[in-house]
Amino acid sequence: MQENGRPLKSDMECGTPPAWLGQRSIVLVGLMGAGKTSVGRRLAARLGLPFRDADVEIEQAAGCTIAELFARFGEAEFRAGEQRVMQRLLAGEPIVLATGGGAFMAAATRAAVHEAAVSVWLRCPLEVLRRRVALRNNRPLLAGEDAAEVLARLAAARNPFYAEADLAVDGGDEGPDAAAVRVAEALQAYRPPHRLKLDLAAGAYEVVVGPGLLDHAGGLLAAALPQKRAVVVTDENVAALHLPALAARLEAIGVTTRTIVIPPGETSKSLAQYGALAERMLAEGVERRTTVIALGGGVVGDLAGFAAATVLRGLPFVQVPTTLLAQVDSSVGGKTGIDMPQGKNLLGAFHQPRLVLADTATLATLPLRELRAGYGEVVKTALIGDADFFAWCEAHAAALLAGDAALQAEAVLQACAFKAKVVADDERETAASGGRALLNLGHSFGHALEAELGFGTLLHGEAVALGLGLAFRLSARLGLCPAEDAERVVAHIASLGMAAELVHLNRRLSAARLMAHMRHDKKMRDGQLNFVLVEGIGQAVTRANVPAEAVAELLRDEGCAP
């Protein structure tokens, strides 16, 4: 083990870096006196990684001390050189890197750290820091100043930036050996989120998926917010469960927030609720760079997104979906909208988010019905284009719905990855055939059922699940897919306790009325019914001019009155 080229001896047992670390470095940030160098040396020895101290590297490159650099060139020039040294170090092999107290303040440095490393904030009480810095008199920022006052001032200015670190580890009067053990344990427990990047004409953004993301939301959201102001839109149920965590992390990074709470349920996707939300946002003094953060399920995301698309002709938008359905479908792709009496999502806009933050730990708070509804969109993804994923669904759906967190996270990641690819290829659903339109598998039937029964009677995912079975059976009738594929899909949905056939609804439905709702659907072309159908499991196709009588006959055979 070497420290800046010199052998490092440690009585700590050498180990190995966390398996997930890969080629990333570990960067320690925090105020002067936090122990970045002393803890970093021991952490590097423990993990079997090289250690570097950014200040030592700067002094070696400049041929003088940090204090002399400050005196000769001033802080601004020193920070510019510090950024260059940091970026050089992070471009090499994985290391443990101790930074100067002000290094993490620069946006370019934070971006470089987030790209190539895992950052750890060594967070210590000010009194502990004051006692430690009193033992050394070579701190340029303390020259001729009261240490307690300087530290308090620096903490107020810098802590919101340190809060963007991936991890925060609290310290006190313990020695550096104990602190290094605590950091190593935090790193072993940490699981970096999965990141899916969408490159679109409207701009690139990431879908970040993983458990516990709300606990790290400050650092994840910081780069997506063009100003330190945000409006959080959520509903009454989600506010009680998840708003405190998000609000605390936003406050930690210095973001001023206003919260608007709407009633839960599909009925909030209305023209009246949209008007009320827009008025509240304007009353809160939103500006063109104020970010709208949607915290909740698909209803919150669709409504808040439509408001973000239209208020002041467009505001920055972030999705923080908390339901399975929103995480696997509605939060990704930029579709926003509200319902009208004639049908679902008939007023809307494409408005891409700047970030999607899918914390899969929030799924543990969902009732079984909500999980089942979300699963309807998961299995839809498999049926569109991945027969192997459908086999995975058949094997694991029951455990997923029973609360297996790892399976839930895997389902979200698989579905998001699929949708991200489709959206990147066809951002605004303009492809003449296939493309993004395939994501509407089951939706023509599902939307008609939602409108006929009254929005909110069926959850969207429940309606989609029913629609999937109907789409497969219609495909089989038209000779596109084997009948056994259709029955396999219906049987799978029914096995999970979901309504898989219209007779399961115990409602008297009219084929004519359902057909009328379909004719108001956005997928109509030149007055003709257009459907997403299938040629088999994982083989969705678009079909124009589907005979209306074939659809009506299917509905009648499924138990609908004429």
Protein Blocks (a to p, Z undefined) as FASTA:
>chain_A
ZZehiacddfbdcddddfklmmaccddeddehilmmmmmmmmmmmnopacddfklmmmmm
nopafklmmmmnojmlmmmmmmmmmmmmmmmccddddddfklmmpmklmmmmmmmmccdd
ddddfklmmmmmmmpckbfklgopafklmmmmmmmmmmmmmmmpmbdcdddfbcfklmmm
mmmmmmmmpccddddddddfkbpcdddddehklmmmmmmmmmmpmbfcdcddddfklmmm
mmmmmmmmmmmnopacddddddedjklmcfklmmmmmmmmmmnopafklccddeddfklm
mmmmmmmmmggoiaadddddfbfklmmmmmgnoiacdddfkbghkbccddddfbdcddfk
lmmmpcfklmmmmmmmmmmmmmmmomklmmmmmmmmmmmmnopaklmmmmmmmmmmmmmm
mmmmmmnopafggjjllmmgoklmmmmmmmmnoghjacfklmmmmmmmmmmmmmmmnopa
cfklmmmmmmmmmmnopafbfklnopacdfklmmmmmmmpmkbgghiacddddfbehiac
ddehiafklmmmmmmmnopaZZ
